[in-house]
Amino acid sequence: MAETATETEAKWYVVHTYSGYENKVKVNIEKTIENRHLEDEILEVRVPMESVVETKNDKTRVVERKLFPGYVLVNMIMNDDTWYVVRNTRGVTGFVGPGSSPIPLTENEMKPLGIKVENVSVDFAEGDTIKVISGAWKDTVGVASKMDFNKQTVRITVEMFGRETPVELSFAEVCKLN
């Protein structure tokens, strides 16, 4: 899949939020993108998470924890409109950078966050039957209904409790069924 001009111009920026407002800010920015039709300018909003093993009352469990509390990552083309939309979202205190000029993350800063810059190629496409090779859905077979190359995810539909249910999986968790 060829990259569009939009995808090559977009960069990742760090947005500072009130502590505990990260997910609300993400949802609010996504609603604004939809309402103002800015899908081509603000491509993705992320709250980076990490899995942590937590022991409480002799019980061990894996929980998701925010990697950077108080921060949200936004993949966008920086211009007056997008800056205004993000900066004026409820819960946002500003962009990370000197004064009012946001500085995008470098490729090296993005690698540990699991954000890949290089092009991704997979051996399947929308409409192909694919098999899940790892994770909770291992050995499940489904049809690829939507692919997101920015997030490197594929959506398949699986049958659960007698209903068709969409499941989003990483490209690394699936392969084409021959």
C-alpha positions as CSV (number, residue, x, y, z in Angstrom):
1,M,0.0,0.0,0.0
2,A,1.5,3.3,-1.0
3,E,1.8,6.1,1.6
4,T,-0.2,9.2,0.9
5,A,1.3,12.7,1.2
6,T,-0.7,13.1,4.4
7,E,1.0,10.1,6.1
8,T,4.5,11.3,5.2
9,E,3.9,14.9,6.4
10,A,2.4,13.8,9.7
11,K,4.6,13.7,12.8
12,W,4.0,12.5,16.4
13,Y,3.6,15.2,19.0
14,V,3.4,15.0,22.8
15,V,0.4,16.7,24.4
16,H,0.4,17.5,28.2
17,T,-2.9,16.9,30.0
18,Y,-4.2,17.1,33.5
19,S,-3.3,14.0,35.4
20,G,-6.0,11.3,35.0
21,Y,-7.5,13.0,32.0
22,E,-5.5,11.2,29.3
23,N,-8.3,8.9,28.1
24,K,-10.9,11.7,28.2
25,V,-8.5,13.9,26.1
26,K,-8.1,11.1,23.6
27,V,-11.8,10.6,23.3
28,N,-12.5,14.4,23.0
29,I,-9.8,14.9,20.3
30,E,-11.2,11.9,18.4
31,K,-14.8,13.3,18.6
32,T,-13.5,16.7,17.3
33,I,-11.6,15.0,14.5
34,E,-14.9,13.3,13.4
35,N,-17.0,16.4,13.8
36,R,-14.7,18.7,11.9
37,H,-13.7,16.1,9.4
38,L,-10.0,16.4,10.2
39,E,-9.2,12.6,9.6
40,D,-6.6,13.6,7.0
41,E,-4.8,16.0,9.3
42,I,-5.0,14.3,12.7
43,L,-4.4,10.6,12.0
44,E,-4.1,9.0,15.5
45,V,-4.3,9.7,19.2
46,R,-2.6,7.4,21.6
47,V,-2.3,6.9,25.4
48,P,0.7,4.6,25.6
49,M,0.1,1.7,28.0
50,E,2.3,-1.0,29.4
51,S,1.4,-4.4,31.0
52,V,2.6,-4.6,34.6
53,V,2.5,-7.6,37.0
54,E,0.8,-6.5,40.2
55,T,0.5,-8.5,43.5
56,K,-2.2,-7.6,45.9
57,N,-3.4,-9.8,48.8
58,D,-1.3,-12.7,47.6
59,K,-3.0,-12.5,44.1
60,T,-0.9,-11.8,41.1
61,R,-2.4,-10.2,38.0
62,V,-1.4,-8.3,34.9
63,V,-2.8,-4.8,34.7
64,E,-2.5,-2.1,32.1
65,R,-0.8,1.1,33.3
66,K,-0.2,4.4,31.5
67,L,3.4,4.6,30.3
68,F,3.5,8.4,30.6
69,P,0.8,9.7,33.1
70,G,-0.3,13.2,32.1
71,Y,0.7,12.8,28.4
72,V,-1.0,11.8,25.1
73,L,0.6,11.2,21.8
74,V,-0.9,12.7,18.6
75,N,0.1,11.8,15.0
76,M,-0.8,14.9,13.0
77,I,0.1,17.4,10.4
78,M,0.9,20.6,12.4
79,N,-0.9,23.7,11.1
80,D,-3.0,26.5,12.7
81,D,-6.2,24.4,12.6
82,T,-4.9,21.2,14.1
83,W,-2.8,23.1,16.7
84,Y,-5.9,25.0,17.7
85,V,-8.1,21.9,17.9
86,V,-5.7,19.9,20.1
87,R,-4.6,22.9,22.2
88,N,-8.2,23.9,23.0
89,T,-9.4,20.4,23.9
90,R,-10.7,20.2,27.4
91,G,-8.1,18.7,29.7
92,V,-5.1,19.7,27.5
93,T,-2.6,22.1,29.1
94,G,-0.3,22.4,26.0
95,F,2.1,20.7,23.6
96,V,5.6,19.6,24.7
97,G,8.1,22.0,23.3
98,P,9.6,25.5,24.0
99,G,7.0,28.3,24.2
100,S,4.1,27.7,21.8
101,S,6.1,25.7,19.2
102,P,5.5,22.0,19.5
103,I,8.5,19.7,18.7
104,P,7.7,16.4,17.0
105,L,9.2,13.2,18.4
106,T,12.2,11.8,16.5
107,E,12.3,8.3,15.1
108,N,14.7,7.2,17.9
109,E,12.2,8.5,20.5
110,M,9.4,6.7,18.9
111,K,11.0,3.2,18.7
112,P,10.7,2.3,22.4
113,L,7.0,3.3,22.3
114,G,6.3,0.6,19.7
115,I,5.5,3.2,17.0
116,K,7.1,2.1,13.7
117,V,7.9,4.7,11.1
118,E,9.0,2.3,8.3
119,N,6.4,0.8,5.9
120,V,4.8,-2.4,6.9
121,S,4.1,-5.2,4.4
122,V,1.8,-8.1,5.2
123,D,0.9,-11.1,3.0
124,F,-2.9,-10.6,3.4
125,A,-5.5,-8.0,2.5
126,E,-9.0,-7.0,3.4
127,G,-11.4,-9.9,2.5
128,D,-8.7,-12.6,3.0
129,T,-9.2,-15.4,5.5
130,I,-6.6,-15.2,8.2
131,K,-5.7,-17.3,11.3
132,V,-4.7,-15.9,14.7
133,I,-1.3,-17.3,15.6
134,S,-0.8,-15.8,19.1
135,G,-2.6,-14.1,22.0
136,A,-6.1,-14.7,23.5
137,W,-7.6,-15.5,20.1
138,K,-4.9,-18.1,19.0
139,D,-6.2,-20.6,16.4
140,T,-9.2,-18.5,15.6
141,V,-10.0,-18.1,11.9
142,G,-11.7,-15.0,10.5
143,V,-12.0,-12.7,7.5
144,A,-10.0,-9.5,7.5
145,S,-12.6,-6.7,7.3
146,K,-10.4,-3.6,8.0
147,M,-6.7,-2.9,8.1
148,D,-5.0,0.1,9.7
149,F,-1.4,0.5,8.6
150,N,-0.7,3.3,11.1
151,K,-1.7,1.2,14.1
152,Q,-0.5,-2.0,12.4
153,T,-3.8,-3.7,13.2
154,V,-6.4,-5.8,11.4
155,R,-10.0,-6.2,12.3
156,I,-11.5,-9.7,11.9
157,T,-15.0,-10.9,12.6
158,V,-15.3,-13.9,14.9
159,E,-18.3,-15.8,16.2
160,M,-18.8,-15.4,19.9
161,F,-21.9,-16.4,21.8
162,G,-23.6,-17.0,18.5
163,R,-23.0,-13.5,17.2
164,E,-20.5,-12.0,14.8
165,T,-18.1,-9.9,16.8
166,P,-15.3,-7.6,15.5
167,V,-11.9,-8.1,17.0
168,E,-8.9,-5.9,16.4
169,L,-5.5,-7.7,16.4
170,S,-1.9,-6.7,15.7
171,F,-0.4,-7.7,12.3
172,A,2.1,-9.8,14.3
173,E,-0.7,-11.9,15.8
174,V,-2.1,-13.1,12.5
175,C,-1.2,-14.8,9.2
176,K,-2.9,-15.6,5.9
177,L,-4.7,-18.9,5.8
178,N,-3.6,-20.8,2.7
